[in-house]
């Protein structure tokens, strides 16, 4: 069982990296795709809403499918769809074609996002300790790899269509190779149920906690809205508010993204010791402190430090929210994760737009009071992550997994 669990964890890492790599390759080639389609920046901005709409639809579609058929079937299919769809934007020669391509790409991304997170919850349950944040860190590393590969192929003069076709081929192969290591559906038979707990009977209503799940989704919306603000506005704010040179302003986002990645690599150990509630409460509070520095700072170094602290604080919040939602009900893990991820994703899309609207009435740095306030609210509401049944944020151990420390893989 230990070997199978390690293989499943490695496969989950592969799917998270694949997702980050696919999206990163699309992002790197946006300028070339925009020129090929012959559209303006304004039209591109409108078409990106289709990418978000497709992702949201995919998230809501695949959650119940993952619960019904198991991640072993749904994750590879979602990864294959996401991988194949990345070639479509590179082939678009008009705005209409690009819009359709982005809708399909978003659908594949949303399906993969929820299904791989649902499987990550299953892996985490087997380890009986937090491992979710590391998966999200690997997603970020996949994006870094895409930026490096994309920069190299662009320097060689490769077309976007050729590079994205190569990306699709490699990622399709990877999605199929990793599929065999995924864990089987937990509730398929009575033998999959933990000791002392009966498997759900056919036709019996599932026990759900809808109020708690929606509360988790609301916190996800606030946290991911704040993350979206950093992604889209950190560089512009550093340049326009503090009059930093363009090269210096770029460090604002770089510091935030680096802090997010490092924080996620470390969060599992913190969550294992202090619990998910503490990670979100102190993480969101730390993010609020960092954003306060950004809002108030008249100095560029302090503002960049503020974005760094903001990233450290936010880094562990989303993985913990997904983890708690997935563990709330073993037989509805996919559906619950889809609700939390879907509402959070809407927040990430809405955040940058909300800041843009606020700048019509207040200065840009003052508009950042919105994510600051949301971080404070997220910290205040972190108690909803507490697991009433177990009294702890970490999942109950799987009896088929040994407790021998020598068998536990190192982080």
N, C-alpha and C positions, 0 to 999 in steps of 0.2 A: 504493500500500500504506500509505503514511504517513497519508493521509486516512482510509482504512478503519480503521486502528488507532486513530486519534484518536476516530473515531465510536464504535468499540467500547468504548473507555475511558469516553467520556461515557455510553454506554448502561449500562455496569456501575455507574457512579456513580448513575445513576437507579434501578437496581434495589436497590442498597444503601440509598439514601435512602427508597425505597418501603417496604422491609422495616422500617426503623426507624420510619417514620411509621405504618404499620399497627399495629405492636405498641404504639407510644406512644398511639395513639388508643384501643386496648383498655384500656390501663393507666389512662388518664385517666378512663375511664367505669366503672371497676370498682365504685365505691360505688353509682352509679345502677343498674348491672346487678344488683348484689347485692340491692338493695331490690326491683327488679322481679321477681326470681326468688323472693323471700321466703325467703332462706336466711341462716344465721348465719355469722359469721366463721370458725368452726371448719369448717363444711361447705364454705365457699369454699376454705379451705386444702386440704382433701382434693381438691376438684375441680381445683385447679391442678395436681395431680399428673397428671391426664389431659392437660392442656396439654403437660406435659413428656413424657409417654409418646407422645403424637401426634408431637411434634417429633422424638423419637429414632427412631420408626418411619419418619418421612418421610426423615430423614437416611440411614438404611440402605437405604431403597428407591430413592432417587433417584441415589445415587452411581453404581451400575452402569448405570443408564439414561442418565446424562450421558455416560459413557464409550462407550456403544453408539450413541446417537443424536445426540450432540453437544449442547453448551449452547444453540445457537441454537434448538433445538426444546424442550429441557427447561426452560430458564430462564423463557421467557414463560408456559408452561403452569403452572409452579410459582407464578409471580407472580400469575397469574389466579386460581389456587386460593386462595392466601393472601389476595388482595384480596377475593374473593367471600365467603370464610369469616368475615371480620371483622364482617359484618353479623349473623351468627347469634347471638352472645351477647346482642346488643341486643334480640333477639326472644324470648329464653328467658323463660318464666314459671314455671319450676319448676327444682329442682335437677337432675333427670334431663335436662331439655332443655338446661340450661346445660352439664352434663357432656359431652353429645354435641357441643354447639357448640364447646367448648374442645378436644375431641379432634380435630375437623376443622380448627380454626384452628391447632392445634399441628402437625398433619400438613402443612398448607400452609406453615407457617413453616419446618419442618425441610427440606422439599423445596427451598424458595427459598434457604435458608441455604447448603446444600451446593452446589446447582447454580450459584448466582451466584459462590461462592468458586472453584469449578472453572473458570468462565469468567474470573474475575480472574487465575487462574494462567496461563491461555492469553494474556491480554493482557500480563501481566508478562513472559512469555517473548518476546513480540514486541518489547517495549521493551528487553529485555536489561538491565534495571536494576530495582531494587525499586520497586514502585508499590502493593503490597498494603495497606500501613497506611493510606494515604489513603482507600481504599474503606471501611475499618472506621471511620474518623473520620466519613465522610459518613453512615454508619449512625447514629452517635450524633447527628449534626446533624438527621437525620430525626426522631429521638425528641424533640429540642428543639422542632422545628417542630410536632410533634403536641401537645406540652404547651401551646404558645401558641395553636394553633387550637382545641384542646379547651377551654381556659380561656375563650376568647371565645365559643364556641357555648354553653357552659354558662351564661355570664353572660347570654346572650340567651334562656335558657330552652328551648333546643332539647332534645328528648328524645334519649336515647342511641341509640334505634333509627333516628331520622331522621339523626343525625349520622354514625353508622356506615354507613348506607346511602349517604349522600353520599360518604363516604370510599371505600367499595367501588367506586362508579361512577367516581370520579376515578382511583383506582389501577388499575382495570381498563383504562381508556383509556390510561394511561401505560404499562402493561405491554405493551400491543399496539403502541403507537407506537415504543417503544424496541427492539422485537424485531428490526426490519429491520437494525439496526446491529451486531448480534452477529456474532462471527466464526464461520465454518463449522467443522465438526469437523475436527481436525488430521489424524487418521489415516485419513480416508475414502479417500484415494488416495495413490499413491506420490508424487505431486507435492507433497503436504503435508509430507513428511518433510524434515528439514534436509539440507543438502548432505553427502554422504559417509555418510548413514545410510539403510538400506533401510526401507521401510514394512513393518510386520508382515505376514507371510503369513497367509492365512485358515487357521484351525485350528491355527496354531502357538501353543504355550503362551507366555504373556506372562512376561517376566522381572519378578519382584517382589522386594521387600525387606521381607517381613512383620515380621521382628524389629525393624528400624529404625522401621517405621511404628508398631508398637505402643509402642515407646519414645517416639516423638513424642506418641502419644496419652496415654501416662502423664504426660508433662510437661504436656500440655494440661489433663488432669484436675486436676493440682495448681495450675496457674496460674488456671484458670477457677473452681475451688473458692475460691481466695483472692479473686477478683473478686466472686463471689457473696456472700461474707462481708461485703465492703465495702458491697455494694448493700443488704443487709438489716439489718446490725447497726451500721454506723458511727454513725448518728444516735442509736440507742438507747444505745450504749455511751457516747457523749459526754454524753448526758443523765443516765444512771443512775450511771455510774462517777464522773464528774467533776461531777455535779450542775449541768450547764449549763442555762440557760433553753431552752425548746423552740425559740425562734427562732435562738438561737446554735447549738444542736445540729444544726440543719438544714444549717449551713455545712459540717459534716463530710462529708456525702455530696456537697454541691455542690462542695466543693474536690476531692474524689476524682474526680467525673465530669468536671469541667472539665480537670483534669490529664490524665485518660485521653484526652479529645478532642484537646487540644493536643499531647500526646505522640504520638498517632497521625498527626497532621498533619506532624510533624517526623521521624518514625522512618524514612521511606523514604530520606531523605538520609543518615541515620546508617548504615542498613543498607548503602547503596550504597558507603559509604566503609570501613566496618569489618567488614561481613558479618553474617549472621544469628546466628552463634554468639555474637558479641560482644553483639548486641542482647539476646539472651535471658540470657546469663550475667550481664552487668552490669545489665540491667533487673531480673531476678529478685533479684539481690543488693541493688540499690537498694530494691526493694520490701520486702525483709527488714529493711533499715535503717529504713525508714519505719514498718513494723509494730512494730519494737522501740521506737520513740518512742511509739507508741500504747499499747503494753503497759505501759511504765514511767512515762509522763508523769503528774505530779500537776497539771499546768497545762493549761487548755483550749486556749490558743493553740498550745502545743507539740503537743498531740494532733491538732489540725486540720492543723498543718504535717506531722505524721506521715502522716495520710491523704492529703495532697497528694503527698508523696514516694512513698507506696505506689502511687498512681494513675500517677504518671510512670513508675515502674519497670515496672508491669504493662502499660502502654499498648502497647508494641511486641511483646510476647511472642506473643500469640495469632496476629496476622497472619503473623509469621515462621514459626510452626509450620505453619499452613495452607499457606503458600507452599512450604516445603521438602517437605511431604507431597505437594503437587500436582506438584512438579518431579521427584520421585523416580522416577516412571514416567509418561511422557507418555500412554500408552494406558490407564492405570489411575488417572488423576488424580482423577476423581470418587469412585471407590471408596476411595482412600487418604484423601482429604479427609473423606469420610463417617466413616471410622473415627476420625480425630483429632477431628473436630467432635463426633461422637456421644459419645465417652468424656469429652471436655471438658465437654459439656453436662450429662452426668450429674454431673460434679463441681460444676458451678455449682448444680445442684438440691440436691445432697447437702450442700454446704458450710454453708448456713444451718441446716439441720437438725442437722448434727453439732455446731455451736456451741451450739445450744439444748440438746442432750443433755449436753454438757460442763458447762454452767452448773449442772447438778444436783450436781456434785461439786467444781467450782472456780469462783472469781469470773469474771465475764464477760471482764475484760481478760486474765486468765490463759488463758482458752479460746482467745484469739487466738494463743497459741503454736502452735496447729495450722497456720494459714496461714503463720505465720512459718517454721516448720520446712519446709513444702512449698516455700516460695520458696527456701530454702537448698538443698533437694534439686534443684529445677529449675535453679538456677544451676550446681550441681555436674554435672548431667547434660546441660548445654547442648552439649557436644561432639558429641552425636548428630546435631545439625543440620548438621555439616560434610558437604559433598558429596564423597565419595571420588573420583569420576571426574574432576570438574573441579578439585577442590582449593579451590573457593571456594563461598560460599553463594549467589552470584548465578547466574541461569540463563545458559546459553550463548546468544549472540546469534542471532536469526533472520536468515539470510542475505538475506531479502527486505526487511529493514529497513535503511535507510541509516544511516550513522554521522555524517551532517552535523549538527552541533549546532544549526544553524538550524532543522532539522526537528523537533527534540525539543520537545514542549510543556512549558511552565513549570509548576511545582507551584504 
